Amino acid sequence: MRRIILERFNQGDLARAYDLCLAALAQQPDDGWFKHRAVLCLVRSGALERAELDFRRFRLSEASHDEDSLALGARLSKSMALEAHAEEVRPLAAVAAAQYQRIFSQTGGHYPGINAATLYLLAGDGQRADALARKVLACCRGANPTDAEEAYYRLASQAEAHLLLGDSGAAQMALESAIACDRGNSMAHATTIRQLRMVKRLLQLSAPWLHELEPPGPCHFAGHLFHAGGDADGVAPAREAGLSLAIAEAFERENIGPCYGAIAAGADILVAEVAIARGNELHLVLPVPVNVFIDASVRPLGGHWVRRCEACLSSAAAIHEVTTDRKLLSGQHIRFASEVAMGLARMRASALSTSPVQLLVADDAPPADPFGTAHDRDVWQEAGLRQIVVPATGLERYRGDDLAKSVADPDFRQVLRAMLFIDVCGSSTVADDLVPVFVTSVMSVLAQVCDALEPAPLHADSWGDGLFLAFRDVDEAARAADTLRRAFSAIDLAALGLPEHLALRIGGHYGPVHEAQDPLRKTPTLFGGQVAIASRIERATLPGSIFVSAFFAAALAMARGSEFRCEYVGQTAIDALMPEIGMYSLRAVAADCPAALDAAASIGGA
């Protein structure tokens, strides 16, 4: 059973791993490993309140000699402190600091020691922070681990300790040495930089070197379509070579990392070729399936572009087809794909604790349509994010007749919708005599919340213990999901005589759907595979959590400031007939919490 749970956990299927832990505990109620792993599933999914409840229910805090359980409790407390309102941060940070200090006193490990030190600083106890930082430096002295990752973390702890003591120069030297030990571990670098950025903010230190040591910045790229060649409509080879050189110089100058965009003929392919030549990750986000996209945006501009496009496709790290439309590339498709690509770049920057950048190969003409390069430029600028433009004036740009059209069907309207499926997990265990209580005290409460939502959902439906809501924008859906989660958490199930294991789980997805009349109910409703994806995500969601698709998370990244966080859970199989999809945990955080303040310091934006 442990092997299966670990497989599910490592593959990001946290809901299944959690369920298996509970099933195992039903047979072995005293097994500490299953208890620990169940709570860890909840922490990883962002269901912090539920994790705290299970941590207490399983009495893991009483496992005084179990280092894993102690560390889990400390990690949970730290997560809650970093996402709390400003007035709640210090007491929560003090609790987490004491937990880490307890582990440090038992093990002498630099990791719990440095966490305790920084959390004491966050709690306002600079004296304890200094004392622990000195102890961490002492315990690291003389050690010379041969493992690259172990060497990195030891030196990173020293960098944090030096910064806590106000020695910015020593901190810089230690972090540079740490990165040199394990250059490819960008996620570890990001975690360290995030910690150091918080220390810098709390102590009001100057540490410009932190920005210089950030991982390369993820990039969204876009540009104009154009013919190539020496004919009247084409771009001369020398001009094309000049554009490629300017793009390569921008990559070098701006320290560009993973790249996200499309692969249309012209500018897109030039950027993609530079990224591939430099060894950068290339993530292609296409509005329609590959073959449809090539026929609409590559093949009409010449067979040589098709060959170059196919070479880029074969070298891409990932290809995302955001719709399954097999016939037509529409303006709405293009806008949706751009929104996803920009959001994926911004989310990647957040994960790497660095700044995203947009690279455009374009002129300065205003947008002619609500999609395309000029539109992407304006969206990125409105978010307050860094932008680089490789001038491409005077090009004979291509605009296919089919790009802005869509198939007109008077009975079906294709629209973008942010969808939520909501389910009360465990409701099947409610005894028949308690069903009226469940409906009037649980489902009615959720219905009242839905009635009060502003703006109201465009579509709302229910069946049994489930709800379906659809909104125009992802930020509206995210606020609705969090409001419903909070309302359910406030219900005193025990006082109502209802099973205390009842929990709300919410799945969210964003994509194009068909709006038409329901043949049975004769009312407007939504149809399409994207609706099915939303429903399957809910089934794969952990109790107490909100899980959303990558498309939902990406669109939200471009729509919000620091009100919500979406953290990657993993690739999850949501249905036997569907491919695995990337899942993200969505939760609201206080705008003045440490996590939001330090994220804003990193990537800026609205």
FIBA-960770 format. One record per residue (C-alpha): residue in one letter; x, y, z. Coordinates in steps of 0.02 Angstrom, whole numbers, padded with zeros to 5 digits, always signed. Last residue first. Example, Ala and Ser with C-alpha at 12.3 -4.5 7.8 and 13.67 -1.06 7.14 Angstrom:
2
S+00684-00053+00357A+00615-00225+00390
//
This chain:
606
A-00057+02225-00554G+00121+02179-00589G+00283+02156-00498I+00377+01994-00521S+00492+01981-00370A+00437+02116-00249A+00257+02065-00281A+00299+01886-00233D+00382+01949-00073L+00229+02048-00022A+00109+01907-00067A+00203+01775+00033P+00227+01893+00181C+00039+01929+00196D-00026+02103+00155A-00135+02051+00008A-00206+01908+00111V-00204+01744+00019A-00341+01656-00077R-00314+01477-00128L-00301+01381-00289S-00211+01214-00303Y-00152+01178-00479M-00173+01027-00592G-00080+00987-00752I-00180+00870-00862E-00166+00685-00900P-00244+00636-01066M-00430+00593-01071L-00521+00427-01097A-00474+00352-00928D-00522+00515-00841I-00438+00639-00726A-00261+00571-00743T-00155+00697-00648Q+00003+00793-00689G+00057+00882-00531V+00003+00996-00388Y+00069+01162-00453E+00028+01310-00344C-00102+01441-00387R-00104+01589-00269F-00243+01715-00257E-00264+01898-00207S-00088+01949-00260G-00131+02046-00416R-00256+01966-00532A-00304+01937-00713M-00142+01880-00795A-00109+01743-00667L-00295+01700-00672A-00281+01655-00857A-00135+01540-00817A-00223+01457-00670F-00380+01422-00773F-00278+01354-00919A-00171+01248-00800S-00329+01169-00730V-00400+01209-00559F-00406+01123-00390I-00495+01202-00242S-00468+01105-00082G-00566+01051+00073P-00578+00872+00014L-00444+00838-00118T-00489+00866-00300A-00486+00727-00430R-00676+00720-00443E-00682+00909-00463I-00558+00898-00607R-00674+00776-00696S-00817+00902-00694A-00708+01040-00768I-00645+00923-00904A-00823+00878-00951V-00867+01061-00973Q-00713+01082-01085G-00774+00937-01192G-00926+01033-01248F-01095+01101-01198L-01157+01245-01092T-01337+01287-01046P-01481+01397-01101T-01654+01334-01048K-01773+01213-01136R-01754+01085-00995L-01737+00933-01108P-01652+01000-01266D-01542+01119-01163Q-01531+01276-01269A-01359+01329-01327E-01191+01397-01267H-01044+01304-01340V-00885+01303-01235P-00712+01382-01248G-00600+01363-01096Y-00571+01388-00911H-00575+01251-00779G-00613+01240-00594G-00640+01097-00472I-00710+01122-00297R-00712+01005-00148L-00817+01034+00005A-00797+00921+00154L-00901+00802+00259H-00788+00711+00382E-00882+00784+00530P-01035+00678+00494L-01193+00780+00527G-01270+00801+00700L-01301+00985+00667A-01184+01036+00808A-01053+00920+00737L-01065+00999+00564D-01034+01175+00626I-01039+01267+00459A-00901+01398+00445S-00795+01289+00330F-00940+01282+00206A-00947+01471+00196R-00759+01484+00174R-00758+01360+00030L-00906+01447-00054T-00819+01617-00043D-00657+01542-00109A-00745+01466-00260A-00841+01627-00296R-00681+01730-00288A-00596+01611-00409A-00745+01612-00528E-00747+01802-00536D-00558+01803-00563V-00579+01676-00702D-00694+01785-00806R-00864+01761-00889F-00929+01645-00755A-01002+01469-00747L-01072+01379-00594F-01113+01195-00569L-01169+01131-00399G-01171+00957-00323D-01251+00875-00170G-01409+00820-00261W-01408+00908-00428S-01374+01092-00454D-01364+01222-00592A-01299+01398-00617H-01251+01488-00777L-01196+01668-00800P-01139+01673-00619A-01188+01830-00524P-01064+01972-00517E-01071+01985-00371L-01116+01825-00281A-01263+01840-00160D-01371+01704-00240C-01222+01586-00242V-01193+01612-00056Q-01377+01578-00023A-01363+01416-00123L-01214+01362-00018V-01313+01393+00141S-01461+01298+00068M-01348+01150+00029V-01281+01143+00206S-01414+01182+00337T-01576+01151+00240V-01515+01007+00131F-01410+00922+00264V-01544+00941+00398P-01675+00868+00280V-01556+00723+00241L-01528+00684+00425D-01660+00546+00438D-01585+00463+00285A-01413+00452+00364V-01276+00557+00284T-01142+00438+00220S-01178+00481+00038S-01130+00661+00080G-00947+00611+00093C-00881+00747-00021V-00997+00895-00043D-00970+00937-00226I-00935+01095-00324F-00900+01106-00511L-00837+01276-00564M-00823+01345-00740A-00733+01496-00812R-00813+01526-00982L-00754+01573-01155V-00894+01577-01284Q-00949+01482-01439R-01131+01517-01483F-01239+01374-01544D-01415+01390-01617P-01377+01521-01749D-01223+01429-01808A-01085+01539-01876V-00915+01458-01895S-00786+01585-01842K-00690+01717-01935A-00542+01821-01881L-00400+01713-01945D-00488+01646-02099D-00441+01787-02219G-00258+01768-02178R-00161+01921-02125Y+00018+01928-02183R+00129+02075-02142E+00233+02164-02273L+00365+02221-02150G+00405+02407-02137T+00440+02406-01952A+00502+02253-01859P+00579+02328-01704V+00635+02198-01575V+00528+02247-01427I+00567+02202-01247Q+00438+02205-01107R+00444+02196-00917L+00276+02181-00830G+00154+02315-00771A+00001+02206-00800E-00066+02340-00918Q+00094+02323-01020W+00067+02136-01041V-00112+02161-01101D-00058+02301-01220R+00078+02197-01302D-00038+02047-01317H-00162+02157-01411A-00024+02219-01527T+00030+02040-01562G-00142+01967-01600F-00316+01979-01525P-00450+02111-01496D-00420+02174-01674A-00327+02317-01759P-00214+02343-01609P-00109+02502-01620A+00046+02503-01731D+00213+02502-01641D+00300+02375-01750A+00335+02196-01700V+00453+02061-01643L+00395+02053-01463L+00485+01980-01312Q+00386+01981-01149V+00478+01962-00985P+00443+01868-00824S+00533+01912-00662T+00607+01787-00539S+00553+01680-00393L+00563+01522-00500A+00383+01473-00460S+00327+01653-00488A+00418+01660-00654R+00335+01498-00708M+00167+01573-00664R+00205+01727-00770A+00257+01623-00919L+00103+01512-00903G-00006+01667-00893M+00064+01741-01053A+00039+01576-01145V-00138+01554-01078E-00192+01729-01129S-00109+01706-01298A-00204+01543-01326F-00370+01626-01279R-00339+01774-01395I-00296+01659-01541H-00449+01550-01513Q-00561+01704-01506G-00486+01767-01668S-00532+01603-01751L-00430+01457-01817L-00550+01339-01904K-00592+01160-01937R-00530+01036-01806D-00574+01138-01652T-00498+01041-01506T-00447+01193-01405V-00296+01245-01300E-00170+01137-01390H-00018+01141-01275I+00148+01078-01344A+00290+01044-01223A+00481+01041-01220A+00484+01087-01404S+00618+01011-01516S+00503+00916-01635L+00387+01066-01647C+00533+01178-01693A+00584+01064-01836E+00402+01056-01894C+00395+01247-01899R+00556+01256-02001R+00487+01134-02128V+00320+01226-02135W+00409+01393-02155H+00503+01322-02307G+00335+01270-02380G+00275+01449-02395L+00166+01582-02312P+00001+01489-02334R+00078+01338-02243V+00112+01427-02078S-00039+01511-01999A-00196+01423-02060D-00136+01252-02119I-00004+01244-01982F-00133+01285-01848V-00255+01153-01909N-00116+01022-01908V-00057+01071-01734P-00228+01067-01650V-00303+01240-01614P-00252+01396-01517L-00072+01336-01496V+00039+01358-01343L+00217+01303-01380H+00334+01283-01233L+00518+01298-01283E+00649+01266-01149N+00808+01361-01187G+00956+01269-01264R+01027+01420-01353A+00990+01351-01527I+00814+01302-01471A+00775+01477-01406V+00845+01558-01565E+00739+01444-01674A+00583+01482-01570V+00611+01669-01588L+00627+01656-01778I+00478+01538-01786D+00366+01660-01694A+00426+01808-01800G+00380+01736-01969A+00269+01584-01991A+00166+01544-01837I+00241+01446-01691A+00148+01503-01535G+00216+01565-01369Y+00305+01521-01208C+00494+01527-01181P+00596+01460-01034G+00744+01572-00988I+00791+01747-01045N+00943+01829-00967E+00895+02001-01036R+01057+02036-01130E+01081+01860-01196F+00903+01833-01256A+00896+02010-01325E+01056+01978-01424A+00979+01820-01497I+00823+01917-01551A+00930+02052-01633L+01028+01917-01726S+00868+01834-01786L+00801+02002-01847G+00961+02037-01942A+00956+01865-02023E+00777+01901-02081R+00831+02068-02153A+00976+01985-02246P+00862+01849-02312A+00742+01979-02385V+00568+01983-02309G+00436+01933-02435D+00290+02015-02525A+00388+02082-02674D+00498+01929-02690G+00666+01908-02603G+00620+01775-02479A+00515+01760-02323H+00330+01792-02299F+00269+01873-02139L+00174+01840-01978H+00203+01971-01844G+00265+01939-01669A+00245+01851-01504F+00350+01792-01357H+00314+01758-01175C+00474+01737-01078P+00526+01652-00917G+00667+01743-00827P+00836+01660-00802P+00861+01607-00620E+00890+01749-00495L+01071+01782-00449E+01076+01960-00518H+00915+02004-00426L+00990+01949-00261W+01147+02049-00299P+01051+02209-00266A+01055+02170-00079S+01015+02328+00020L+00941+02287+00189Q+00774+02339+00263L+00787+02202+00396L+00614+02132+00357R+00630+02160+00170K+00803+02082+00158V+00746+01933+00263M+00596+01909+00147R+00706+01920-00008L+00823+01793+00070Q+00681+01668+00090R+00620+01693-00090I+00799+01681-00152T+00819+01515-00063T+00659+01441-00134A+00704+01502-00309H+00878+01424-00301A+00799+01258-00251M+00680+01270-00399S+00825+01313-00516N+00925+01157-00474G+01034+01155-00630R+01179+01251-00555D+01207+01136-00406C+01375+01176-00325A+01396+01343-00415I+01228+01397-00345A+01290+01368-00168S+01453+01461-00198E+01357+01612-00263L+01242+01599-00112A+01388+01597+00010M+01475+01745-00074Q+01314+01847-00075A+01279+01810+00108A+01456+01861+00155G+01431+02027+00067S+01259+02057+00144D+01319+02036+00323G+01165+02093+00419L+01160+01947+00540L+01004+01879+00455L+01097+01898+00291H+01239+01790+00356A+01116+01657+00415E+01026+01655+00247A+01191+01632+00154Q+01243+01495+00276S+01079+01404+00245A+01112+01417+00058L+01286+01343+00086R+01211+01190+00173Y+01072+01177+00045Y+01192+01177-00103A+01312+01051-00028E+01167+00931+00003E+01110+00953-00177A+01284+00925-00249D+01324+00772-00141T+01506+00780-00085P+01471+00866+00081N+01610+00975+00153A+01569+01018+00334G+01698+01124+00425R+01575+01255+00484C+01392+01214+00452C+01352+01188+00636A+01436+01354+00681L+01345+01451+00546V+01180+01378+00608K+01222+01426+00787R+01258+01605+00733A+01090+01614+00643L+01006+01545+00800A+01074+01685+00907D+01030+01819+00780A+00850+01758+00760R+00831+01747+00949Q+00880+01930+00965G+00775+01984+00816D+00613+01925+00894G+00484+02013+00784A+00391+01856+00731L+00465+01870+00555L+00637+01874+00636Y+00589+01720+00738L+00535+01639+00574T+00705+01674+00498A+00797+01592+00642A+00682+01442+00655N+00699+01408+00469I+00888+01421+00485G+00892+01293+00625P+00768+01173+00545Y+00881+01164+00391H+01050+01171+00481G+01021+01005+00569G+01068+00995+00753T+00946+00851+00772Q+00856+00874+00938S+00887+01060+00967F+00850+01094+00784I+00684+01001+00795R+00632+01107+00943Q+00690+01264+00853Y+00579+01218+00705Q+00426+01205+00819A+00470+01366+00910A+00487+01458+00745A+00318+01394+00685V+00232+01457+00843A+00322+01625+00832A+00272+01642+00649L+00089+01619+00696P+00101+01753+00831R+00191+01873+00713V+00086+01849+00557E-00088+01880+00627E-00089+02070+00613A-00018+02062+00436H-00152+01943+00372A-00092+01764+00357E-00013+01677+00207L+00166+01663+00272A+00105+01615+00446M-00006+01474+00381S+00136+01401+00278K+00254+01410+00428S+00129+01320+00540L+00109+01180+00413R+00298+01164+00392A+00320+01156+00581G+00189+01020+00597L+00270+00924+00455A+00442+00941+00535L+00377+00868+00698S+00295+00725+00606D+00453+00686+00509E+00562+00699+00665D+00460+00569+00759H+00520+00575+00939S+00387+00696+01002A+00243+00609+00913E+00116+00709+01014S+00100+00840+00876L+00039+00700+00762R-00121+00682+00861F-00211+00610+00708R-00356+00730+00737R-00237+00874+00769F-00143+00850+00605D-00310+00811+00521L-00382+00981+00570E-00220+01072+00524A-00222+00989+00353R-00405+01038+00328E-00361+01219+00365L-00208+01210+00252A-00294+01136+00100G-00153+01198-00013S-00134+01033-00106R+00042+01002-00038V-00021+01029+00140L-00167+00909+00112C-00057+00772+00041L+00065+00799+00186V-00079+00770+00307A-00115+00600+00230R+00071+00558+00221H+00095+00588+00407K-00057+00485+00457F-00006+00342+00342W+00170+00342+00414G+00108+00351+00594D+00012+00187+00586D-00105+00185+00737P-00269+00162+00642Q-00208+00013+00540Q-00360-00053+00445A-00458+00111+00435L-00288+00197+00424A-00255+00108+00259A-00418+00174+00185L-00375+00349+00247C-00204+00339+00166L-00281+00273+00004D-00400+00422+00000Y-00254+00542+00023A-00155+00462-00119R-00308+00469-00232A-00334+00654-00197L-00148+00691-00211D-00130+00624-00388G+00027+00728-00416Q+00129+00586-00490N+00241+00580-00337F+00089+00561-00223R+00009+00423-00329E+00172+00326-00334L+00200+00354-00148I+00026+00290-00109I+00053+00136-00217R+00219+00098-00130R+00141+00122+00042M+00000+00000+00000
//
